[in-house]
Amino acid sequence: MGKKYQEYKQLNLPQVGDEIRAFWVKNKIFEKSLKIREGNVPFVFYEGPPSANGKPGIHHVMARTIKDLFCRYQTPKGKYVERKAGWDTHGLPVEISVEQTLGITKEDIGKKISVEEYNNACRKEVLKYKDMWDDLTEKIGYWVDLDHPYITFDNKYMESVWHLLKQLFDKGLLYKGYSIQPYSPAAGTGLSTHELNQPGCYRDVSDTTAVAQFKVVRNNRSEFLFEDSDDNNLFFIAWTTTPWTLPSNTALAVGRKINYLKVKTFNPYTGIPEVVILAEDRLSTYFNPKDKELTFEAYKAGDKHIPFQVLGSYSGEQLTGISYEQLFPWIKPMGKAFEVITGDFVTTEDGTGIVHIAPTFGADDDRVAKENGIAPLILLDKNGEKRPMVDLKGRFFMPDKLDEQFVKDYVNTDLYSEYAGRYVKNAYDESLNDKDGSLDIDLAVALKKENKAFRIEKHVHNYPHCWRTDKPILYYPLDSWFVRTTALKDRMIALNKTIQWKPKATGEGRFGNWLENLVDWNLSRSRFWGVPLPIWVTKDRDEQKCLGSAAELKAEVEKAVAAGIMTENPLKDFDPEDMRDENYRTFDFHRPYADKIVLVSDNGKKMYREPSLIDVWFDSGSMPYAQLHYPFENKETFLKNFPADFIAEGVDQTRGWFFTLHAIATMLFDSVAYKTVVSNGLVLDKNGNKMSKRLNNTVDPFTTVEQYGPDATRWYLITNSQPWDNLRFDLAGIDEVRRKFFGTLHNTYAFFVLYANIDGFTYNEPEIPVEKRSELDRWILSELNSLIKTVDQAFADYEPTRAGRAIQYFVNEHLSNWFVRLSRRRFWKGSYSEDKIQAYQTLYRCLEVVSQLMAPIAPFYAERLFRDLNDVSGKNPAISVHLTDFPVADENQIDKLL
């Protein structure tokens, strides 16, 4: 008796996943899928490297399913689709985790623990959950080479990164600048603008805000303001959402063409008579129009309604150059200060139309202060270095940390000592929480007591937070190395227009707008674990060298040894001609080893490495080159595999990995890094909330896959909504997919098998021409060939939801609900007639093609279905559905009239 088709008591998708995965491993199906396409036109895919020091989540299943399905689709279309895994191993997440594990802070590194010990701990931490990631990757059927991944801490990878940095340096696209930048005291490092614009970084917070009163100095320049009043209590009033910056105020900015009013009134807190100046457009915000009718004589301190009278009107131009008294006279500035200037950013949309300027804590503040010769409020520390009033931990400097002579000459210690050492935000002090009194509140109380506050209130505003620590950032003056991305802004915009974005709106909107408002890339980081900046400079900064390879470094150290600057070459065992991994393990690019290298300049001076590391996003943006150790190896391979045909990551990478890939490729290769990008949306809980451990609404991907199987999980993620739409993840939805789609398909196969095994149908009979088959057969084959066209086009257009839904509709409605239901009597017939054979051949063909079409999305069940059919019929020489060619529609079988 002939072979029989496999029968199953019930559908068990988790079991299917386990059994098929074992079959793939045993028969090396992934490797064979590459081997049979070797030499064909490549379809190039880049894997965005995850960080393996954190556990994978359900959103990673979504991202990896999208990556996998398009690579699986392109393989049976005849393309050679190499997939190399990668690991992002540097940066903030690793350092924070290590510091928490070791119970240390950044300040302890180099004191309680050496940099070498710390970095060794980081090296162990980075792949902490690699086995878990590999396990999930295999369980969900994501085919990617896990045995030969690129790892960003590898010396070969780092050497390629150094090469790219040297190219930027040689092109004049790397420079050092001193500017106000986003800075995270909690992380101890500056942030780039693309880090600051990660989703969720800006959030609404309720802060104490202040409208402060700055007393006008009466002199020849300001006398016209006092003409109609002998009252010396004349103030400019300015609003700030960061009262902690007021002690660093050195100027007030007005709009040149804005009209300002001088208003007589009483201070709402002290009841003292005074005259204030604010923008005319903001008058009604601070003064009730009805109170204009009140008499000044009837006012009593504490009254809710306060009389006011407009005494004069002036343009912003007229107010420039007027001096005022220092608000908090704790520390004297070293230069011209406390003067009204103009600013092009001043508006009357909020505040008072007068902006408080603290040049050390705002980019616009710094710019207009420099334009007008206004000095920032700067301190000198023990090393004679210029510092803002706030230290790198987010505290007002303690006097004992400052230069003694500076303290004597510039600091009023009696006034300052009460606030020295205070954190500017409670979030930086582990002993405080939101309910504790803050520095902002204490400063506001002090202003009230001294008749320097016009309004103190809570205000909800959007404030940036560090993407890794979730703590608020500061805008802070830092010395940093920058990539001059603005120099190629127009080219980046032009090249972006050639990229196929899915969805299109992300490329034109979110990404396009980002490029339109591009600023230079803040590259350097004050951290310990990462790629060191390969730039050495002399102490006088007259000479600089940027090195782009281990060979260059070895040669430069030899010069330093010959000059007597270094005693030994740490790369003495490295052979620049040897590309073996063992050779590249004879040294380490990381700190502290790179820090110990002192070079010699062309003029014989000592050269020290710039102490910064580089932005970890540069690491990941370098992967097209560094994963191949380009240009030191694989030059031809690189040229064949650049740019990528396809990449995919979450929408949060628009200003992260998508940008850094695009920026580096544009600046150094005048090319896009990828031709098509699928940007998937967020995976939310079923109520539409962002998943977080705090809300206890996260979903364990392992539990989900074990309970429902990888195929049902993947199918749900892809067909429930478009990949770029936010998905409300609901386990009940996966269960519905399991029952309604996979259950229907399983029942259809079970129906076929039941009768095929009874009749001994193994597809040995000659193929009956389609035109000779029944109308019902011709109709379902017409629908099947139309389905092939629809699915093929949908996958080609990067529309997997359309493909999945089309397959689902065909199976549920056409195949099961109509064809099988209407064909039952044909299978029930006692005789093995030609009509019955037609029915078997038609249903077999439908099931076989469905297995091939669904394989990119549901690779396990597709494999089971294909093998269960093919093991009996032997119609296809391939032992796996993933080794077959993608079905081609037969136009002759499509009959719209049917």
C-alpha positions in Angstrom: 0.0 0.0 0.0 1.3 3.5 -0.8 2.3 6.2 1.6 -0.3 7.9 3.7 -0.6 11.6 4.5 0.0 12.5 8.2 -3.1 12.8 10.3 -3.4 14.8 13.5 -5.8 14.6 16.3 -5.7 18.3 16.9 -3.8 21.4 15.9 -0.9 22.2 18.2 1.1 25.2 17.0 3.7 25.3 19.8 4.5 21.6 19.0 4.7 22.4 15.3 7.2 25.2 16.1 9.4 22.9 18.2 9.4 20.0 15.7 10.0 22.1 12.6 12.8 24.0 14.3 14.5 20.7 15.1 14.0 19.7 11.5 15.6 22.9 10.3 18.6 22.5 12.5 19.1 18.8 11.7 18.9 19.4 8.0 20.6 22.8 7.9 17.7 24.3 6.0 18.7 27.9 6.6 22.2 27.2 5.3 20.8 25.3 2.3 18.5 28.2 1.5 21.7 30.3 1.1 23.7 27.7 -0.7 21.2 27.1 -3.5 21.0 30.9 -4.2 24.8 31.5 -4.0 26.0 33.5 -6.9 22.6 34.9 -7.6 21.7 38.6 -7.5 22.0 39.6 -3.8 19.1 41.1 -1.7 21.0 43.0 0.9 19.6 43.3 4.4 21.3 45.1 7.4 20.5 44.0 10.9 20.1 46.8 13.4 22.1 45.7 16.5 20.1 45.2 19.7 21.7 45.6 23.1 22.0 42.2 24.8 22.3 43.5 28.3 18.6 43.9 28.4 15.9 41.2 28.0 13.9 41.0 24.7 10.3 42.1 24.7 7.2 41.4 22.5 8.0 44.5 20.4 11.3 42.7 19.4 9.2 39.8 18.1 7.3 42.3 15.9 10.5 43.9 14.6 12.2 40.6 13.9 9.2 39.1 12.2 9.2 42.0 9.8 12.9 41.6 9.0 12.6 37.8 8.6 9.5 37.7 6.4 10.9 40.0 3.7 14.2 38.1 3.6 12.3 34.8 3.5 10.2 36.2 0.6 13.2 37.3 -1.4 15.0 33.9 -1.2 12.4 31.9 -3.1 12.2 34.8 -5.6 15.8 33.7 -6.5 17.8 36.3 -4.5 20.9 35.5 -2.4 19.9 36.9 1.0 22.7 36.9 3.5 21.7 37.9 7.1 24.4 38.7 9.7 23.4 39.2 13.3 24.9 42.0 15.3 25.2 43.2 18.9 25.3 46.8 20.1 27.7 46.5 23.1 28.8 50.1 24.1 27.1 53.0 25.6 25.0 54.2 28.4 22.7 51.2 29.0 25.7 49.0 29.7 27.5 51.5 32.0 24.4 52.2 34.0 23.7 48.5 34.5 27.3 47.9 35.6 27.3 50.9 38.0 24.1 49.6 39.6 25.5 46.1 39.9 28.8 47.3 41.4 27.0 49.9 43.6 29.2 52.7 42.3 28.8 56.1 40.6 30.8 57.6 37.7 32.8 59.5 40.3 34.0 56.3 41.8 35.7 55.1 38.6 39.4 55.6 38.8 39.1 55.9 42.6 37.2 52.9 44.1 37.6 50.9 40.9 40.1 51.2 38.1 39.0 52.1 34.5 40.4 48.7 33.5 38.3 46.8 36.1 35.2 48.8 35.2 35.6 48.2 31.5 36.2 44.5 32.1 32.9 44.4 34.0 31.2 46.2 31.0 32.6 43.6 28.6 31.0 40.8 30.7 27.7 42.7 31.0 27.1 43.5 27.4 26.2 40.0 26.3 24.4 39.1 29.6 21.2 38.1 27.9 22.7 36.9 24.6 21.6 33.3 25.1 18.0 34.6 25.8 18.0 36.7 22.6 19.4 33.8 20.6 16.7 31.5 22.1 13.9 33.8 21.2 15.4 34.5 17.7 15.3 30.7 17.0 11.9 30.1 18.6 10.2 32.8 16.5 11.9 31.5 13.3 14.1 34.6 12.6 16.7 33.2 10.2 19.9 35.2 10.8 23.5 34.1 11.2 24.0 33.9 15.0 27.3 32.1 14.8 29.2 34.9 13.1 27.7 38.1 14.4 29.3 41.5 14.3 30.1 42.8 17.8 30.7 46.5 18.3 33.4 46.1 21.0 35.5 43.9 18.7 38.8 45.4 17.7 38.2 44.8 14.0 34.8 46.6 14.2 36.4 49.5 16.1 39.2 49.8 13.6 36.6 50.3 10.8 35.0 53.0 13.0 38.3 54.7 13.5 38.8 54.6 9.7 35.5 56.4 9.1 36.3 59.0 11.8 39.6 59.7 10.1 37.8 60.2 6.8 35.6 62.7 8.4 38.6 64.4 10.0 40.5 64.6 6.7 37.4 66.1 5.0 37.2 68.9 7.7 33.9 67.4 9.0 35.2 66.8 12.6 35.8 69.8 14.8 35.9 70.7 18.5 33.6 73.4 19.8 32.4 74.9 23.1 28.7 75.2 23.2 25.5 74.7 25.2 24.4 71.1 24.7 21.9 68.7 26.2 23.5 67.1 29.2 22.4 64.3 31.5 23.7 64.7 35.1 22.2 61.3 35.9 24.2 59.6 33.2 27.2 62.0 33.4 27.4 62.7 29.7 26.3 65.0 26.9 23.6 63.9 24.5 23.2 64.4 20.8 20.1 65.9 19.4 19.0 62.6 17.9 19.3 61.0 21.4 17.3 63.8 22.9 14.5 63.2 20.3 14.0 59.6 21.0 10.3 58.8 21.6 9.2 59.5 25.1 12.2 61.8 25.9 9.9 64.9 26.0 7.2 64.6 28.6 4.9 66.9 30.5 6.1 67.8 34.0 4.7 70.2 36.6 7.4 72.6 37.8 7.5 75.7 40.0 7.8 78.8 37.7 8.6 82.3 38.6 8.0 85.8 37.2 10.9 87.6 38.7 11.3 91.3 39.2 14.6 92.8 38.0 15.1 96.3 39.5 16.0 99.0 37.0 19.2 101.0 37.8 18.4 104.7 37.7 21.0 106.6 35.6 21.2 108.7 32.5 20.3 105.8 30.2 17.1 104.9 32.1 16.0 108.3 33.4 13.3 108.6 30.7 11.5 105.7 32.5 11.4 107.7 35.7 10.1 110.9 34.2 6.5 110.6 35.4 7.3 109.0 38.7 9.7 109.5 41.6 9.1 105.9 42.6 12.4 104.0 42.4 10.7 100.7 42.6 10.8 100.1 38.9 11.2 96.6 37.6 11.5 94.6 34.4 9.5 91.4 35.0 10.5 88.1 33.3 9.1 84.6 33.4 11.1 81.3 33.7 10.2 77.7 34.1 13.7 77.0 35.6 14.1 79.3 38.6 17.4 77.5 39.5 18.9 79.3 36.5 18.1 82.8 37.9 21.3 83.0 40.0 23.2 82.7 36.7 21.2 85.5 35.0 23.4 88.2 33.3 21.0 89.8 30.8 17.3 90.3 29.9 16.2 90.1 26.3 13.4 92.0 24.6 12.0 92.0 21.1 13.2 94.9 19.1 9.8 95.6 17.6 7.6 94.5 20.5 5.7 97.2 22.3 6.2 97.3 26.1 4.1 99.1 28.8 5.1 100.6 32.1 2.5 99.8 34.6 1.9 101.2 38.1 0.6 98.6 40.6 1.3 96.8 43.9 3.4 93.7 44.4 0.9 90.9 45.0 3.0 89.3 47.7 4.4 92.2 49.7 1.8 94.9 48.9 4.6 97.4 48.2 3.9 100.0 45.5 5.9 99.4 42.3 6.1 100.0 38.6 6.7 97.1 36.3 7.5 96.8 32.6 6.1 94.0 30.4 4.9 93.5 26.8 1.6 95.1 25.9 0.3 91.8 24.4 0.8 90.2 27.8 -0.9 92.8 29.9 -4.2 90.9 30.3 -2.4 87.8 31.4 -1.0 89.5 34.5 -3.6 92.3 35.1 -7.4 91.8 35.2 -8.9 94.5 32.9 -11.6 95.1 35.5 -9.0 96.0 38.1 -8.1 99.1 36.1 -11.1 100.8 37.6 -9.9 100.3 41.2 -8.4 103.2 43.1 -5.0 102.9 44.5 -6.1 104.6 47.8 -8.5 101.8 48.6 -6.0 99.0 48.1 -4.9 97.0 51.1 -2.1 94.5 51.1 -3.4 91.0 50.5 -6.4 92.1 48.4 -7.2 89.7 45.6 -7.9 92.5 43.1 -5.0 94.8 42.6 -5.4 98.2 40.9 -3.1 99.1 38.0 -2.5 102.0 35.7 -0.6 102.2 32.4 1.9 105.0 32.6 3.8 104.7 29.4 4.6 102.7 26.2 8.0 101.9 24.7 9.5 99.8 21.9 12.0 97.1 22.7 14.6 99.2 20.9 14.1 102.0 23.4 14.8 99.6 26.3 18.1 98.2 25.1 21.2 99.1 27.1 19.3 99.8 30.3 20.9 98.3 33.4 19.3 96.5 36.3 20.4 95.1 39.6 21.7 91.5 40.0 18.8 89.3 41.1 20.8 87.0 43.3 24.1 88.8 44.1 26.0 85.6 45.2 28.7 85.6 42.5 29.9 88.5 40.4 30.4 87.9 36.7 33.8 88.6 35.1 32.7 91.1 32.5 29.7 93.3 31.3 26.4 92.1 32.6 22.9 92.9 33.9 21.8 94.8 30.8 18.7 94.7 28.5 19.5 93.3 25.0 17.5 92.2 22.0 16.8 88.7 21.0 15.3 87.4 17.8 13.6 84.5 19.7 11.6 86.8 22.0 7.8 86.5 21.4 4.6 87.4 23.2 3.1 84.0 23.0 3.9 83.3 26.7 5.7 84.8 29.7 6.0 88.6 29.8 7.7 89.3 26.5 10.9 89.8 28.4 13.3 86.8 28.6 15.7 86.0 31.4 19.1 85.2 29.9 21.5 82.7 31.6 24.2 82.2 29.0 25.6 79.1 30.7 22.3 77.2 30.4 20.7 78.0 27.1 21.9 77.9 23.5 19.9 81.0 22.5 21.0 82.7 25.7 24.6 82.0 25.0 24.3 83.2 21.4 22.6 86.6 22.1 24.9 87.2 25.1 28.0 86.8 22.9 26.5 89.0 20.2 26.0 91.8 22.7 29.2 91.4 24.7 27.4 90.1 27.8 29.6 87.9 30.1 28.2 84.6 31.3 28.3 83.9 35.0 31.4 81.7 35.2 33.2 80.1 38.1 36.8 78.9 38.3 37.4 75.5 39.9 40.4 74.2 41.8 42.2 73.5 38.5 41.5 76.9 37.1 39.0 75.6 34.7 35.9 77.7 33.8 32.7 76.2 35.0 29.0 77.2 35.2 27.4 77.5 38.6 26.2 73.9 38.4 28.6 71.0 38.5 28.4 67.8 36.4 26.3 66.1 39.0 23.6 68.8 38.8 24.5 70.6 42.0 25.5 74.2 42.8 29.3 74.1 43.2 30.6 73.9 46.8 33.1 76.8 47.6 35.8 74.3 48.5 35.7 73.0 44.9 36.5 76.4 43.6 39.7 78.4 43.2 40.5 80.2 46.5 41.3 83.5 44.9 38.2 83.4 42.8 36.1 82.8 45.9 37.7 85.8 47.6 37.3 88.2 44.7 33.9 87.1 43.3 31.8 85.0 45.7 29.6 86.5 48.5 30.0 83.4 50.7 27.4 84.7 53.3 24.7 84.7 50.7 25.9 81.7 48.6 26.6 79.2 51.4 22.9 78.6 52.1 22.5 77.2 48.6 25.9 75.7 47.8 25.8 72.0 47.1 22.0 72.0 46.4 20.8 69.8 43.5 19.0 71.9 40.9 16.4 69.1 40.4 15.3 66.6 43.0 15.6 63.8 40.5 19.4 64.0 40.7 19.4 63.4 44.5 18.5 59.8 45.4 17.4 60.9 48.9 14.7 63.2 47.5 11.4 62.7 45.7 8.8 64.9 44.0 7.1 65.6 47.4 10.2 67.1 48.9 10.9 70.8 48.7 13.0 71.7 45.7 15.6 74.3 45.0 13.1 76.1 42.7 10.6 76.4 45.5 13.2 77.7 48.0 14.5 80.3 45.5 10.9 81.3 44.8 10.3 81.8 48.5 13.4 83.9 48.7 12.3 86.1 45.8 8.9 86.7 47.5 10.5 87.8 50.8 12.8 90.2 49.0 10.1 91.8 46.9 11.6 90.2 43.8 8.7 88.0 42.7 5.7 89.1 40.8 4.1 85.6 40.3 5.0 82.2 41.5 2.9 79.2 40.3 3.0 75.6 39.2 3.1 75.1 35.4 2.9 72.0 33.3 5.3 72.1 30.4 7.1 69.7 28.0 10.6 69.0 29.3 13.3 66.7 27.8 14.6 63.7 29.7 17.5 61.4 29.3 16.6 58.5 27.0 18.3 55.9 29.3 18.0 57.2 32.8 14.5 58.8 32.5 15.9 61.8 34.5 15.6 65.4 33.3 18.4 66.8 31.3 20.1 70.2 31.6 21.4 72.5 28.8 25.0 72.8 29.8 28.2 74.3 28.5 30.5 71.6 27.2 33.7 71.1 25.2 32.7 68.6 22.6 33.8 67.2 19.2 31.1 67.6 16.6 30.5 66.1 13.2 29.7 68.9 10.7 26.5 67.3 9.5 25.0 70.7 8.5 27.7 70.9 5.8 25.9 68.1 3.9 22.3 68.8 5.0 21.0 69.6 1.5 22.6 66.4 0.1 21.1 64.3 2.9 17.7 65.8 2.1 18.1 65.0 -1.6 19.2 61.5 -1.0 16.4 60.9 1.5 13.9 61.6 -1.3 15.3 58.5 -3.2 14.6 56.1 -0.3 11.4 54.1 -0.2 9.9 54.7 3.2 7.2 52.5 4.6 5.2 54.4 5.5 5.9 57.3 3.1 4.8 59.8 5.8 7.7 58.9 8.1 10.3 59.6 5.4 8.7 62.8 4.3 7.4 64.0 7.7 9.3 62.8 10.7 12.6 62.0 9.0 12.4 64.8 6.4 11.6 67.4 9.0 14.5 66.2 11.2 16.9 66.7 8.3 15.4 70.2 7.5 16.2 71.3 11.1 19.5 69.5 11.3 22.2 70.7 13.7 25.8 69.4 13.9 26.2 66.0 15.6 27.5 66.1 19.1 29.9 63.2 18.8 31.9 63.1 22.1 30.9 61.5 25.3 32.3 61.7 28.8 32.1 58.0 29.5 34.5 55.0 29.9 33.1 52.1 27.9 33.0 52.7 24.2 35.1 53.6 21.1 37.8 56.2 22.1 38.0 59.2 19.9 41.2 58.6 17.8 42.5 62.1 18.0 45.7 63.1 19.7 46.6 66.8 20.3 49.5 68.8 21.8 48.9 70.7 25.1 48.9 74.0 23.2 46.4 72.4 20.7 48.5 73.7 17.8 49.0 70.1 16.4 46.5 67.4 16.0 46.5 63.8 14.6 43.6 61.6 13.8 44.5 57.9 13.4 42.4 55.6 11.3 43.8 52.1 11.9 45.8 49.9 14.2 48.7 50.0 11.7 48.8 53.8 11.9 48.6 53.6 15.7 51.5 51.1 15.9 53.6 53.3 13.6 52.9 56.4 15.5 53.8 54.7 18.8 57.1 53.5 17.3 57.9 57.2 16.7 57.0 58.0 20.3 59.2 55.2 21.6 62.1 56.4 19.4 61.6 60.0 20.7 61.8 58.6 24.3 58.2 59.6 25.1 57.0 56.0 25.5 59.1 53.1 26.7 57.2 50.3 25.0 54.7 49.8 22.1 51.5 48.1 23.4 50.9 47.0 19.8 54.3 45.3 19.5 52.8 41.9 18.9 50.3 43.2 16.3 51.0 42.4 12.6 49.2 44.9 10.3 49.3 42.3 7.5 47.6 39.6 9.5 43.8 39.8 9.5 43.2 36.8 11.8 41.1 37.4 14.9 43.9 36.1 17.0 46.2 38.8 15.8 43.6 41.5 16.6 43.3 40.2 20.1 46.9 41.1 20.9 45.9 44.7 21.9 42.8 46.6 22.9 41.5 49.9 21.5 39.5 50.6 24.6 40.3 52.8 27.6 42.5 52.8 29.6 44.9 51.4 27.0 44.2 54.1 24.5 44.6 56.8 27.2 48.1 55.5 28.1 49.4 56.1 24.6 51.3 59.4 24.2 52.4 60.3 20.7 55.0 62.7 19.4 54.0 65.6 17.0 55.9 66.5 13.9 57.5 69.3 15.9 58.6 66.9 18.7 55.9 67.8 21.2 54.0 65.3 23.3 50.5 64.5 22.0 47.7 63.3 24.3 44.5 61.6 23.2 41.3 63.6 23.5 39.7 61.9 26.5 36.2 61.5 25.0 34.5 58.4 23.7 32.3 58.7 20.7 28.5 58.6 20.5 27.4 54.9 20.6 25.0 55.8 17.7 28.0 56.3 15.5 29.0 52.7 16.4 25.7 51.3 15.1 25.6 53.7 12.1 29.0 52.3 11.0 27.7 48.7 10.7 27.5 48.5 6.9 31.3 49.0 6.9 32.5 47.7 10.2 30.6 44.4 10.1 32.9 43.5 7.1 36.0 45.1 8.6 36.1 47.5 5.7 38.4 48.7 4.2 40.9 46.4 5.7 39.1 43.3 4.4 36.2 42.4 2.1 36.4 45.5 -0.1 34.7 43.7 -3.0 32.1 42.1 -0.7 31.3 45.6 0.7 30.8 47.1 -2.7 28.4 44.3 -3.7 26.5 44.8 -0.4 26.2 48.5 -0.2 23.7 50.1 0.1 21.2 47.8 1.7 18.1 46.9 -0.2 16.1 46.7 3.0 16.3 47.6 6.7 13.6 47.6 9.3 13.4 48.8 12.9 10.9 50.6 15.2 9.8 54.2 14.5 11.9 55.2 17.5 15.0 54.7 15.3 14.0 57.5 12.8 16.3 59.9 14.6 18.6 57.1 15.9 19.9 54.3 13.7 18.1 55.4 10.5 19.7 58.8 10.8 23.2 57.7 11.7 23.3 55.3 8.8 22.1 58.0 6.5 24.4 60.7 7.8 27.6 58.6 7.6 26.7 57.2 4.1 26.0 60.6 2.8 29.1 62.3 4.2 31.6 59.6 3.3 30.1 57.7 0.3 27.7 60.3 -1.2 25.1 57.5 -1.1 22.1 56.3 0.8 22.8 53.5 3.2 19.5 51.7 2.5 17.0 51.8 -0.4 13.9 50.7 1.5 13.1 51.1 5.2 10.1 49.6 7.0 9.5 51.6 10.2 7.2 49.7 12.5 5.0 51.4 15.1 4.9 50.8 18.8 3.4 47.7 20.4 1.0 49.0 23.1 -1.2 47.1 25.5 -4.8 46.2 24.6 -6.0 49.5 26.1 -3.6 51.6 24.0 -1.1 52.3 26.8 2.7 52.0 26.3 4.0 48.8 27.8 6.2 49.3 30.9 7.2 47.3 34.0 5.9 50.1 36.1 2.3 49.7 34.7 2.7 45.9 34.9 1.3 45.6 31.4 4.2 44.0 29.6 3.9 40.8 27.7 6.5 38.0 28.0 7.4 36.9 24.5 8.6 33.5 25.6 5.3 32.7 27.4 3.3 34.0 24.4 5.2 31.8 21.9 5.1 28.8 24.1 1.4 29.1 24.6 0.2 30.1 21.1 3.1 29.1 18.9 5.4 31.2 16.9 3.2 31.2 13.7 0.0 32.5 15.4 2.1 35.1 17.2 3.8 36.3 13.9 0.6 36.1 11.9 -1.3 38.2 14.5 1.5 40.8 14.7 1.5 41.2 10.9 -2.2 40.9 9.9 -3.9 42.7 12.8 -2.7 46.1 11.6 -0.1 47.6 9.2 3.4 47.3 10.7 3.8 51.1 10.9 0.6 51.6 12.8 0.7 51.2 16.6 -0.5 47.8 17.6 -2.8 47.3 20.5 -1.5 43.9 21.5 -4.1 41.5 22.9 -3.5 37.8 23.6 -7.1 37.1 22.7 -6.3 38.3 19.2 -3.6 35.7 18.8 -6.0 33.0 20.0 -8.5 34.2 17.4 -5.9 33.9 14.7 -5.1 30.4 15.9 -8.7 29.3 15.8 -10.0 31.1 12.8 -7.1 31.0 10.3 -4.8 28.2 11.4 -7.7 26.2 12.6 -9.6 26.5 9.3 -6.5 25.7 7.3 -5.8 22.7 9.5 -9.3 21.5 9.1 -9.1 21.9 5.4 -5.9 19.8 5.3 -7.5 17.2 7.7 -10.5 17.0 5.3 -8.2 16.4 2.3 -6.2 13.8 4.2 -9.2 11.9 5.5 -10.4 11.1 2.0 -7.1 11.0 0.2 -5.8 8.3 2.6 -9.0 6.3 2.1 -8.8 6.5 -1.7 -5.0 6.2 -1.8 -4.6 9.5 -3.7 -0.8 10.3 -3.8 -0.9 12.5 -7.0 0.5 9.6 -9.1 -2.2 10.1 -11.8 -1.5 12.3 -14.8 -2.3 16.0 -14.3 -5.8 16.6 -15.6 -5.7 19.8 -17.7 -7.4 22.7 -15.9 -9.7 23.5 -18.8 -11.1 20.0 -18.5 -11.9 20.3 -14.8 -15.2 21.2 -13.3 -16.4 24.8 -13.1 -15.9 24.8 -9.3 -12.3 23.6 -9.7 -11.6 26.3 -12.4 -13.1 28.9 -10.1 -10.9 28.1 -7.1 -7.8 27.8 -9.3 -8.7 31.2 -10.8 -8.9 32.6 -7.3 -5.7 30.9 -6.3 -3.7 32.4 -9.2 -5.2 35.8 -8.5 -4.0 35.3 -4.9 -0.5 34.5 -6.1 -0.4 37.8 -7.9 -1.8 39.7 -5.0 0.5 38.2 -2.4 3.6 38.5 -4.7 2.9 42.1 -5.4 2.1 42.9 -1.7 5.4 41.4 -0.5 7.3 43.1 -3.3 5.7 46.4 -2.2 6.6 45.8 1.4 2.9 45.4 2.4 2.9 42.3 4.4 -0.5 43.0 6.0 -2.2 43.0 2.6 -0.5 39.7 1.8 -1.5 38.0 5.0 -5.1 39.2 4.9 -5.4 38.1 1.3 -4.2 34.5 2.2 -6.4 34.5 5.2 -9.5 35.5 3.2 -8.8 32.9 0.5 -8.4 30.1 3.0 -11.4 31.0 5.2 -13.9 32.1 2.5 -12.9 30.7 -0.9 -11.2 27.5 0.0 -13.0 26.3 3.1 -16.3 28.0 3.1 -17.0 27.5 -0.6 -14.8 25.0 -2.4 -14.6 22.3 0.3 -18.2 22.8 1.3 -19.5 22.5 -2.2 -17.1 19.6 -3.1 -17.9 17.3 -0.2 -20.1 15.0 -2.3 -17.3 14.7 -4.9 -15.0 13.3 -2.1 -17.8 11.1 -0.7 -18.4 9.2 -3.9 -17.6 5.5 -3.7 -15.9 5.3 -7.1 -12.4 6.7 -7.7 -13.7 8.7 -10.6 -12.0 11.4 -12.7 -14.1 14.0 -11.0 -12.8 12.9 -7.7 -9.2 13.0 -9.0 -9.8 16.5 -10.3 -11.1 17.5 -6.8 -8.0 16.0 -5.1 -5.6 17.6 -7.5 -7.3 21.0 -7.2 -7.4 20.9 -3.4 -3.8 19.6 -3.2 -2.6 22.4 -5.5 -4.4 25.0 -3.3 -2.9 23.7 -0.1 0.6 23.5 -1.6 0.5 27.0 -2.9 -1.0 28.4 0.3 2.0 26.8 2.2 4.4 28.6 -0.1 2.6 31.9 0.0 2.3 31.9 3.8 5.8 30.7 4.4 7.4 34.2 4.9 4.9 35.1 7.7 4.2 31.6 9.2 7.4 29.6 8.4 6.8 26.7 10.8 3.2 25.7 9.9 3.9 26.4 6.2 6.8 23.9 6.4 4.7 21.3 8.2 1.9 21.7 5.6 4.3 21.5 2.6 6.2 18.5 4.0 3.0 16.6 4.9 1.8 17.0 1.3 5.1 16.6 -0.5 6.5 13.6 1.5 3.6 11.6 0.0 3.4 13.0 -3.5 7.0 13.7 -4.1 5.9 16.4 -6.5 8.6 18.8 -5.5 12.2 17.8 -5.2 12.8 20.2 -2.4 12.8 18.9 1.2 11.6 22.2 2.5 9.1 24.8 1.5 11.8 27.4 2.1 13.9 25.7 -0.6 11.2 26.0 -3.3 10.7 28.8 -5.8 7.9 31.3 -5.1 4.7 30.4 -7.0 4.1 32.1 -10.4 0.6 32.9 -11.4 -0.8 31.3 -14.5 -2.7 34.0 -16.3 -4.5 31.5 -18.4 -6.1 30.0 -15.3 -7.5 33.4 -14.2 -11.1 33.8 -15.4 -12.8 36.8 -14.1 -16.2 35.6 -15.4 -16.1 32.6 -13.0 
